[in-house]
Amino acid sequence: MAQDGSGHVHVIDDEPGVRETIAIILRAAGHPVSVYETAESLVDSLDPDASGCVVTDVNMPGMNGIGLIRHMKSIGSDMPVIVISGQADVAMAVEAMKAGAVEFLEKPLHAEPLRDAVQAALDRTPAPRSPEAERYVRVVESLTRRQREVLTGILEGLPNKLIAHRLGLSVRTVEAYRAAIMERTQTRSLSELVRLGIMAGL
């Protein structure tokens, strides 16, 4: 895609304030933006050969973000999809990434990560990423057994309290493991950590 921010972005969220905020941020970055209240609204007008990218809430009434990704694949659309989610929807966001989403962002959204994620999606090429996947596998293998157990809980969308209960640890210990995992993997956010785990095959 073009490097100048000209790629069209389709924004789906059932909350008017969220989708309008996203639209304002992306239009300010030079992107043409269309907004939709439901995934079905996009599906009804989607050209399988259209370029651009989609930014969608993962948990919506009717067709959710995962269903949208699967539908787009079924009609032959390779438009990249970025999913956004609240903390309670992390497990669903992980499932969306496994289904083919290129990124997920946590609410509340911040302008710079959103702009960066959209530009990366517009600039992406479908080239194989196996060397990167192999690197992620090596990074995960370098974690201790307990760190991998904590990471697995994170990828399931479990809060620290439930991970602690499952592993028989204190919440503070889980927080310490989580910080150590992010330091070892050199990830700065939950979305980066999830991407690493998925690429590593967890």
C-alpha positions in Angstrom: 0.0 0.0 0.0 1.0 3.6 -0.3 3.2 5.1 2.3 1.3 8.4 2.4 -1.7 7.4 4.5 -4.1 7.3 1.6 -5.4 3.8 2.3 -9.2 3.6 3.0 -10.1 2.5 6.5 -13.4 0.9 7.4 -14.2 1.4 11.1 -16.8 -0.7 12.8 -18.0 -0.2 16.4 -21.4 -0.3 18.0 -20.5 2.7 20.2 -21.0 5.9 18.3 -18.4 7.8 20.4 -15.7 5.1 19.8 -16.1 4.9 16.1 -16.2 8.7 15.7 -13.1 9.1 17.8 -11.3 6.5 15.6 -12.5 8.3 12.5 -11.3 11.7 13.7 -7.8 10.3 14.5 -7.4 8.5 11.2 -8.8 11.3 9.0 -6.3 13.7 10.7 -3.6 11.2 9.6 -4.8 11.5 6.0 -6.9 8.3 5.7 -10.3 8.2 4.0 -12.6 6.6 6.6 -16.0 5.0 6.4 -17.8 4.2 9.7 -20.3 1.4 10.4 -22.4 0.5 13.4 -22.4 -3.2 12.6 -20.2 -5.7 10.8 -23.3 -6.6 8.7 -23.3 -3.0 7.3 -19.8 -3.5 6.0 -20.5 -7.0 4.7 -23.5 -5.7 2.7 -21.2 -3.2 0.8 -17.9 -5.0 0.8 -16.1 -5.5 -2.6 -13.9 -8.6 -2.2 -11.2 -6.8 -4.3 -11.3 -3.6 -2.3 -8.1 -2.3 -0.8 -7.6 -0.6 2.5 -8.1 -2.1 6.0 -10.7 -2.7 8.6 -10.7 -1.6 12.3 -13.4 -3.4 14.2 -14.6 -4.0 17.7 -14.2 -7.7 18.5 -17.4 -8.0 20.6 -20.5 -6.6 19.0 -24.2 -7.6 18.7 -24.8 -9.8 15.7 -21.7 -10.6 13.7 -18.6 -10.1 15.9 -15.1 -9.4 14.8 -14.2 -13.1 14.5 -17.3 -13.7 12.3 -16.3 -10.8 10.1 -12.8 -12.1 9.6 -14.1 -15.5 8.6 -16.7 -14.0 6.3 -14.1 -11.9 4.6 -12.0 -14.9 4.0 -14.9 -16.8 2.6 -15.5 -14.2 -0.1 -11.8 -14.0 -1.0 -11.1 -10.6 0.6 -7.5 -10.2 1.9 -8.1 -6.8 3.5 -6.2 -6.8 6.8 -8.3 -6.5 9.9 -7.3 -4.8 13.2 -9.5 -5.7 16.2 -10.1 -3.6 19.2 -11.2 -4.9 22.6 -11.8 -4.1 26.2 -9.9 -6.0 28.9 -12.9 -8.4 29.3 -12.7 -9.3 25.6 -8.9 -10.2 25.4 -9.7 -13.9 25.0 -11.9 -13.1 22.0 -9.3 -10.8 20.6 -6.7 -13.6 20.8 -9.2 -15.9 18.9 -9.6 -13.1 16.3 -5.8 -13.0 15.8 -5.8 -16.8 15.4 -8.5 -16.4 12.8 -6.3 -13.9 10.9 -6.5 -10.4 12.4 -3.2 -8.6 12.0 -3.3 -6.7 15.2 -5.4 -6.0 18.3 -5.5 -2.8 20.4 -7.0 -2.5 23.8 -9.5 0.2 24.8 -9.2 3.0 25.6 -7.5 3.6 22.3 -4.6 6.0 22.0 -3.9 8.0 18.8 -0.3 7.0 18.1 -0.7 3.2 18.4 -3.9 3.3 16.4 -2.2 5.3 13.6 0.8 3.0 13.6 -1.3 -0.1 13.5 -3.4 1.1 10.6 -0.3 2.2 8.6 1.4 -1.1 9.3 -1.8 -2.9 8.1 -2.0 -0.8 4.9 1.8 -1.4 4.2 1.8 -5.1 4.9 2.5 -7.7 2.3 1.4 -11.3 2.5 5.0 -12.6 2.5 5.7 -15.6 4.8 6.8 -14.8 8.3 8.3 -18.1 9.2 11.7 -16.7 10.2 9.9 -14.3 12.6 7.8 -17.2 13.9 10.9 -19.3 14.6 12.4 -16.3 16.5 9.3 -16.1 18.6 9.5 -19.8 19.4 13.0 -19.4 20.6 12.0 -16.5 22.8 9.2 -18.4 24.4 11.4 -21.5 24.9 13.8 -19.2 26.8 11.1 -18.6 29.4 11.0 -20.7 32.6 8.2 -23.3 32.9 6.3 -21.0 35.4 6.7 -18.0 33.1 5.2 -20.1 30.2 2.3 -21.1 32.4 1.6 -17.4 33.3 1.9 -16.5 29.6 -0.6 -19.2 28.7 -3.1 -17.7 31.2 -2.5 -14.2 29.7 -3.2 -15.6 26.2 -6.5 -17.1 27.5 -7.5 -13.6 28.6 -7.4 -14.4 32.3 -6.9 -11.6 34.8 -4.0 -11.9 37.1 -6.2 -13.0 40.0 -7.5 -16.1 38.1 -4.0 -16.9 36.9 -2.8 -16.8 40.5 -5.6 -19.0 41.6 -4.9 -21.6 38.9 -1.2 -21.7 39.6 -1.4 -21.5 43.4 0.5 -18.2 43.4 -0.2 -14.7 44.9 -1.4 -12.0 42.6 1.8 -10.0 43.3 3.9 -13.0 42.2 1.9 -13.3 39.0 2.4 -9.6 38.4 6.2 -10.1 38.9 6.2 -13.0 36.4 4.2 -10.9 33.9 6.8 -8.1 34.2 9.6 -10.6 33.8 8.0 -12.1 30.7 7.6 -8.7 29.0 11.2 -7.8 29.9 12.5 -11.2 28.5 10.4 -11.0 25.4 11.0 -7.2 24.9 7.3 -6.5 24.5 5.8 -3.3 25.6 2.1 -4.0 25.5 -0.4 -6.8 25.9 -1.1 -6.9 22.2 2.6 -7.4 21.4 2.8 -10.2 24.0 -0.3 -11.9 22.5 1.1 -11.6 19.0 4.4 -13.2 20.2 2.5 -16.0 21.8 0.4 -16.7 18.8 3.4 -16.6 16.4 5.1 -19.0 18.8 2.2 -21.4 18.5 0.9 -21.1 22.1 
